[in-house]
Amino acid sequence: MLIALSIVLIVYLRFGGRLAFYGVRSVQPGTLPAALFYLPLFAIAFLQYAKGFAPDLDPQIILYAILLMTAVGFIEELLFRGFLLQALRARGRSTRAIVISGVTFGKGHIINLLRGYSLTDQALQLVAAVLIGIALAYCAVLTGSIMPGVAFHVLFNISGTITAHSVLWDSVMVGIIAVVMIPYILFLRNRLAKVGPAVSAPAFKVV
């Protein structure tokens, strides 16, 4: 269903001429060096494998995780770094839009309580998601594209799904994420103030 929804969204935006406006495009000319700012995020995605793989994995489970997390990664990036971020940017400053979209992204993970997450697990995920959401929003504004963020999101979700879980390891991971993300976000903030955002695409196709 999520894969089908992804396809529907792409088709809908394609016919409306709004794919580029919402960041479903390559990083913009002149911003390619800024795409390297995603490297700390990708490092965190692969660092999760240090926890070891979850028990009882088999090829079917891994394939299911890849398909599911690919759809989830794309939809969440489109919703939070596409629809929400662009709507907020149209109403005010980019920095304010970035922070609000990042915090909203983190708070949206509270729904995982319905999936059986403990309060501790949920609190850890909330902190990590807010920090990562803000960093992803900065990168999207700097590059004009959500696609590198989609790639990170997919890899991060996959590594989080097929690796072992424990409160201790998850706490360590959140600590590492905080240590990396806080100075990283400050760096991105300064970079945006220095070079400005990538050129935005028009909201609607010109005919």
Secondary structure, DSSP 4 states (H G I P E B T S, - for coil): -HHHHHHHHHHHHHHTT-TTTTT-SPPPTT-HHHHGGGHHHHHHHHHGGGG-BPTT--HHHHHHHHHHHHHHHHHHHIIIIIIIHHHHHTTS-HHHHHHHHHHHHHHHGGGGGGGT--HHHHHHHHHHHHHHHHHHHHHHHHHS-SHHHHHHHHHHHHHHHHB---HHHHHHHHHHHHHHHHHHHHHHHHHHHHH-PPPPPPSS---
